[in-house]
Amino acid sequence: MAQHELRTTLFSPEQRTVLTSAGAHALAPGRARGVTFGGNLSLLNDGLATPHSRLSADGGILLLEDVGEDVARIDRMLTHLLRTGWMDGVAGVALGTWTDCPPDLGVIADLMRDRLSPLGVPVLWGLEFGHCAAQLTVPLGVPAWIDAENGTLELAVPGLAQGSRRA
């Protein structure tokens, strides 16, 4: 599935504007618009305040996933991003896979709900992107809508459309 997703995104991006996964659902309800960015929680956290990091999450739809981390480390990294103010102004959060993390993903979902709900933005759980076999290809730098209640991330333009990247 991952190869098909990537191939479709690269060669027929107009067919890949609504991204969803079976079981995707809201941890915090709502709908918001922003530009997709983010990725691996560990790398975002480690890159904070480096010359190549994004200055803040302001106005964006933050994508988060990770691999091989325990709950305490996930909590520490997420709390660090929140306490630094880096996540201030985020429009919404889409959470991907947590591969080789605690076997009970409900613990991570509860942690995410606890930490991210106070932001007052939509939080979507279970979008299958990240370190997993059946991963969605989620373009970064693309204007999109997150609809947590319907379990979707909808790209405003195809992922590789001319001009879809934010300067």
C-alpha positions as CSV (number, residue, x, y, z in Angstrom):
1,M,0.0,0.0,0.0
2,A,2.8,2.5,0.8
3,Q,4.3,2.2,-2.7
4,H,0.8,2.7,-4.2
5,E,0.3,5.8,-2.0
6,L,3.6,7.3,-3.0
7,R,3.2,6.5,-6.7
8,T,-0.3,8.1,-6.7
9,T,0.9,11.2,-4.8
10,L,3.9,11.6,-7.2
11,F,2.2,10.9,-10.5
12,S,-1.5,11.6,-10.0
13,P,-1.6,14.0,-7.1
14,E,-5.1,15.3,-8.0
15,Q,-6.4,11.8,-6.9
16,R,-4.8,12.1,-3.4
17,T,-6.4,15.2,-1.9
18,V,-8.5,13.6,0.9
19,L,-6.4,11.5,3.3
20,T,-8.0,9.3,5.8
21,S,-7.4,5.9,7.6
22,A,-9.7,3.3,9.0
23,G,-10.1,4.1,12.7
24,A,-9.0,7.7,12.4
25,H,-11.0,9.8,14.9
26,A,-11.0,13.0,17.0
27,L,-9.2,13.4,20.2
28,A,-10.3,17.0,20.2
29,P,-13.1,17.9,17.8
30,G,-13.1,20.6,15.1
31,R,-12.0,21.7,11.7
32,A,-9.2,24.1,10.8
33,R,-7.1,25.2,7.9
34,G,-3.3,25.6,7.8
35,V,-0.2,24.5,6.0
36,T,1.0,20.9,6.7
37,F,4.4,20.6,8.4
38,G,6.1,18.4,11.0
39,G,6.8,14.7,11.1
40,N,8.8,12.7,13.6
41,L,8.4,14.0,17.2
42,S,11.9,13.1,18.2
43,L,13.5,15.0,15.3
44,L,11.3,18.0,15.7
45,N,12.1,18.1,19.4
46,D,15.9,17.6,18.8
47,G,15.9,20.3,16.1
48,L,14.2,22.9,18.2
49,A,16.0,26.3,18.1
50,T,18.5,25.1,15.5
51,P,19.1,27.2,12.4
52,H,17.0,24.7,10.3
53,S,14.0,24.4,12.5
54,R,10.7,26.1,11.9
55,L,10.4,29.0,14.3
56,S,6.9,28.0,15.5
57,A,3.9,26.0,14.7
58,D,1.8,29.2,14.3
59,G,-1.0,28.7,11.7
60,G,0.1,25.3,10.6
61,I,-1.3,21.8,10.8
62,L,1.2,19.8,12.8
63,L,1.8,16.2,11.8
64,L,3.4,14.0,14.5
65,E,4.5,10.4,14.7
66,D,7.4,8.5,16.1
67,V,9.0,5.1,16.4
68,G,10.6,3.1,19.2
69,E,9.8,5.6,22.0
70,D,8.4,4.9,25.4
71,V,5.5,6.9,26.9
72,A,7.8,8.9,29.3
73,R,10.0,10.1,26.4
74,I,7.0,11.0,24.2
75,D,5.5,12.9,27.1
76,R,8.8,14.7,27.8
77,M,9.3,15.7,24.1
78,L,5.7,16.9,23.6
79,T,5.8,18.8,26.9
80,H,9.1,20.4,25.8
81,L,7.5,21.7,22.6
82,L,4.5,23.0,24.5
83,R,6.5,24.7,27.2
84,T,8.9,26.5,24.8
85,G,5.8,28.1,23.2
86,W,6.8,26.4,19.9
87,M,3.2,25.1,19.5
88,D,1.5,28.4,20.2
89,G,-0.9,29.3,17.4
90,V,-1.0,25.8,15.8
91,A,-4.2,25.4,13.8
92,G,-4.6,21.7,14.2
93,V,-2.7,18.4,14.9
94,A,-2.8,15.2,13.0
95,L,-1.3,12.2,14.8
96,G,0.1,9.3,12.8
97,T,1.6,6.0,13.8
98,W,3.5,5.2,17.0
99,T,5.4,2.1,15.8
100,D,7.3,0.0,18.3
101,C,6.0,2.3,21.1
102,P,4.0,0.9,24.0
103,P,1.8,-1.9,22.8
104,D,-1.3,-0.2,24.3
105,L,-1.6,2.8,22.0
106,G,-4.5,3.9,24.2
107,V,-1.9,5.2,26.7
108,I,-0.4,7.4,24.0
109,A,-3.8,8.6,22.8
110,D,-4.7,9.5,26.3
111,L,-1.4,11.4,26.7
112,M,-2.0,13.3,23.4
113,R,-5.6,14.2,24.4
114,D,-4.4,15.4,27.8
115,R,-1.5,17.5,26.4
116,L,-3.1,18.8,23.2
117,S,-6.7,19.4,24.1
118,P,-5.9,22.6,26.1
119,L,-4.7,24.1,22.8
120,G,-8.3,24.4,21.7
121,V,-7.6,23.0,18.2
122,P,-8.7,19.9,16.3
123,V,-6.6,16.9,17.1
124,L,-6.9,13.9,14.8
125,W,-5.7,10.5,16.0
126,G,-4.9,7.5,13.8
127,L,-4.0,8.9,10.4
128,E,-1.6,6.1,9.1
129,F,1.5,8.1,8.3
130,G,5.0,7.5,9.7
131,H,7.0,4.4,10.3
132,C,4.4,1.8,9.3
133,A,4.0,-0.6,6.3
134,A,0.7,0.8,5.1
135,Q,1.6,4.4,5.3
136,L,-0.1,7.4,3.7
137,T,2.1,9.8,1.8
138,V,1.3,13.2,3.4
139,P,2.8,16.2,1.5
140,L,4.4,18.9,3.7
141,G,4.1,22.6,2.9
142,V,0.6,22.2,1.4
143,P,-2.5,24.2,2.5
144,A,-5.0,21.8,4.0
145,W,-8.1,21.4,6.2
146,I,-8.1,19.1,9.1
147,D,-11.5,17.7,10.1
148,A,-11.0,15.7,13.2
149,E,-14.6,14.6,13.6
150,N,-14.7,13.1,10.1
151,G,-11.1,11.7,10.4
152,T,-9.7,13.5,7.4
153,L,-6.9,15.7,6.2
154,E,-7.9,17.4,3.0
155,L,-5.3,19.0,0.8
156,A,-6.5,22.4,-0.7
157,V,-4.4,21.7,-3.7
158,P,-2.7,18.5,-5.0
159,G,0.5,17.8,-3.1
160,L,2.8,18.5,-6.0
161,A,0.8,21.3,-7.7
162,Q,2.7,24.3,-8.8
163,G,2.7,26.9,-6.1
164,S,1.5,24.6,-3.3
165,R,4.6,25.2,-1.2
166,R,4.7,28.0,1.3
167,A,7.7,30.3,1.1
